[in-house]
Amino acid sequence: MKKVIQLPDAGKAVIVGDTHGDLQASRSIIKQYGKRKYYVIFLGDYVDRGEKSRENIDFLLNAKKENSRIILLAGNHEMNAVEPVSPSNFWEQLNQEDVLMYSEIFQDFPLAASGNGFVATHAGLPDLPDIEEWNKIEPGDENWIKLLWADFRDKDGEYLGSLLGRIKLGRDYFTRVMNAIGKNVLIRSHDPYAPEKMFNNRCLTIFTSASYGKGRKIAIVDLSREIDSVEKIELISL
């Protein structure tokens, strides 16, 4: 499977942040949008934190089998076998056979979805000048880490250090990479401490899990028009 999914220039897409075992949120989204010819793009982190992690990921995997417009991107919590995560309550409750089974399934998840003026990832952006180069990213390499683990801070600079293994990237890094790949807006999740909108409305961070104590939101994108600002994206609270 390609690591970057190219979306069409027609129709609409629902973009869903971390669900982290929030089965109710996943069911509600699939029920409302899964049969309406929408693309439904989940940004990763289906497991851990929430009490129904296994039920959540199994539900989404089954939904995807029935609907090819459902796209499940990789999050860092799906990649525990490559880079350990915390908390890891989902993984700790599995027997070794199931650990291997889910790890193999998750390795096939794409890393990004590319649309008209925007790109969607779990966390960050790789330091590559061409989005086609993202298809060459390997699990565990430095660009894979940026995609699945990086946090953004709305401050000048490129690399702003790291905390607990999570690299912090600044405004200059974001602008350079986004301009290089020809995208206006990044839609991401991963970091509950990030402002919802950053970098002059070029970066949107959304969450769709009750686990963070935040309001659950999804984003609706019109794929037929160029997204040149977060203001062109409809945000809906569940």
C-alpha positions in Angstrom: 0.0 0.0 0.0 1.2 3.5 -0.8 2.2 5.6 2.2 0.5 8.7 0.8 -3.2 8.4 -0.2 -4.1 10.9 -3.0 -7.7 12.1 -2.6 -9.8 13.1 -5.6 -10.7 16.7 -6.5 -14.4 16.0 -6.0 -16.8 15.2 -3.2 -16.2 15.8 0.6 -14.0 14.3 3.3 -14.6 13.9 7.0 -11.3 14.1 8.9 -11.2 12.5 12.4 -8.6 13.2 15.1 -7.4 10.7 17.7 -10.2 8.4 18.9 -8.2 6.5 21.5 -10.7 3.8 22.4 -13.7 6.1 22.0 -15.9 3.5 20.3 -19.0 5.8 20.6 -17.3 8.5 18.6 -16.2 6.1 15.8 -19.6 4.5 15.5 -21.3 7.9 15.4 -19.0 9.1 12.6 -19.3 5.9 10.5 -23.1 5.9 10.9 -23.5 9.5 9.9 -20.9 9.8 7.1 -19.9 6.2 6.0 -22.8 5.7 3.7 -22.9 9.2 2.2 -20.1 8.8 -0.3 -17.8 10.9 1.9 -14.2 10.0 2.3 -13.7 9.3 6.1 -10.1 9.8 7.1 -9.0 8.9 10.6 -5.7 10.4 11.7 -4.5 7.5 13.8 -4.3 6.6 17.5 -7.3 4.3 17.7 -5.9 2.4 20.7 -4.6 3.1 24.3 -6.0 5.5 26.8 -9.7 4.7 26.3 -11.4 1.6 27.8 -12.6 0.2 24.5 -9.4 0.3 22.4 -9.7 -3.2 21.0 -13.4 -2.8 20.2 -12.7 0.6 18.6 -9.9 -0.7 16.3 -11.8 -3.9 15.4 -14.9 -1.8 14.5 -12.9 0.5 12.3 -11.1 -2.4 10.5 -14.4 -4.1 9.8 -15.9 -0.8 8.6 -12.9 -0.3 6.2 -13.4 -3.7 4.7 -17.0 -2.7 3.8 -16.2 0.8 2.6 -13.0 1.6 0.6 -13.5 5.4 1.2 -12.6 4.9 4.9 -8.9 5.6 5.3 -7.1 4.7 8.5 -3.8 6.5 8.8 -1.1 5.3 11.2 -0.7 7.0 14.6 2.2 6.5 17.0 0.1 4.3 19.2 -0.4 1.8 16.4 3.4 1.5 16.1 4.3 0.4 19.5 6.4 -2.5 18.0 8.7 0.0 16.3 8.7 2.9 18.9 7.2 2.1 22.3 4.4 4.3 23.5 3.0 5.3 26.9 0.3 4.6 28.0 0.1 1.2 26.3 -2.9 -0.4 28.0 -4.1 -1.9 24.7 -0.9 -3.6 24.0 -0.4 -4.8 27.5 -3.7 -6.7 27.5 -2.9 -8.7 24.3 -1.3 -12.1 24.2 1.8 -12.4 22.0 0.0 -13.8 19.1 -2.4 -10.9 19.0 0.5 -8.4 19.4 2.0 -9.8 16.2 -1.3 -9.8 14.4 -2.2 -6.2 15.1 1.4 -5.0 14.6 1.3 -6.6 11.1 -2.0 -5.0 10.3 -0.9 -1.6 11.4 2.4 -1.7 9.4 0.2 -1.5 6.3 -1.5 1.7 7.3 -0.7 4.8 5.2 1.1 7.8 6.7 -0.7 10.7 5.0 -3.6 11.7 2.9 -3.1 14.5 0.3 -5.9 16.7 -1.1 -6.5 19.9 -2.9 -4.2 22.4 -1.1 -4.0 20.3 2.1 -2.3 17.3 3.6 -3.4 15.2 6.6 -1.0 13.4 8.9 -1.1 12.1 12.5 1.5 14.5 13.9 4.1 16.2 11.9 5.8 16.6 8.6 8.9 14.8 7.2 11.9 16.9 6.0 11.5 15.9 2.4 11.0 18.4 -0.5 8.6 16.3 -2.6 5.5 14.6 -1.2 6.1 11.6 -3.5 9.3 11.0 -1.5 7.1 10.3 1.5 6.4 6.9 0.0 10.0 5.9 0.6 9.8 6.5 4.4 10.7 3.5 6.5 9.4 2.6 10.0 11.7 4.1 12.6 13.7 6.5 10.4 13.9 10.2 11.2 11.2 11.2 8.9 8.9 8.5 10.2 9.5 9.9 13.7 8.6 13.4 12.5 5.4 12.2 10.9 4.1 10.2 13.9 5.7 11.9 16.9 6.5 15.5 16.2 4.8 18.4 18.0 4.5 21.9 16.5 5.0 25.1 18.5 3.9 28.5 17.1 7.4 30.0 17.6 10.2 31.1 15.3 12.8 28.5 14.4 13.0 25.0 12.9 14.1 22.6 15.6 13.0 23.7 19.1 14.4 20.7 21.0 12.6 17.6 22.3 10.8 16.4 25.4 10.3 12.7 26.3 11.3 11.7 22.8 8.9 14.1 21.1 10.6 16.5 18.8 9.4 20.1 18.8 9.2 21.9 15.4 8.7 25.6 14.9 7.2 28.0 12.4 10.2 28.2 10.1 10.3 24.4 9.7 6.5 24.2 9.1 6.6 27.0 6.5 9.6 25.6 4.6 8.3 22.0 4.3 4.7 23.0 3.4 5.9 25.4 0.7 8.3 22.8 -0.7 5.5 20.2 -1.1 3.1 22.8 -2.4 0.5 22.6 0.4 -1.3 25.4 2.2 -2.8 23.6 5.2 -1.9 20.7 7.5 -4.6 18.8 9.3 -3.3 16.8 12.3 -4.0 15.5 15.8 -1.6 13.9 18.3 -0.8 16.9 20.5 -3.5 17.9 23.1 -1.4 20.9 24.1 -1.3 22.5 20.7 -3.6 25.4 19.8 -6.4 24.4 17.4 -5.1 26.8 14.8 -1.5 27.8 14.2 0.8 29.4 11.7 -1.6 32.0 10.4 -4.4 29.5 9.9 -2.2 27.0 8.0 -2.3 24.2 10.7 -5.3 22.6 12.3 -5.1 20.3 15.2 -8.3 18.3 16.0 -9.3 15.6 18.5 -12.2 13.2 18.5 -11.7 11.3 21.7 -13.3 11.8 25.1 -10.0 10.6 26.7 -8.4 14.1 26.6 -11.2 15.9 28.4 -11.6 18.1 25.3 -14.6 18.6 23.1 -14.7 16.0 20.3 -14.5 17.6 16.9 -14.3 16.5 13.3 -13.4 18.5 10.2 -15.3 18.6 6.9 -13.3 19.4 3.8 -14.8 20.2 0.3 -12.4 18.3 -1.9 -13.5 20.2 -5.0 -11.9 23.5 -4.0 -8.4 24.4 -2.9 -8.0 24.7 0.8 -5.8 27.7 1.4 -6.7 28.4 5.0 -8.1 26.6 8.0 -11.1 29.0 7.7 -12.1 27.0 4.5 -12.6 23.9 6.7 -15.8 23.3 8.6 -15.4 22.2 12.2 -18.2 20.2 13.8 -18.5 19.2 17.5 -19.8 15.7 18.1 
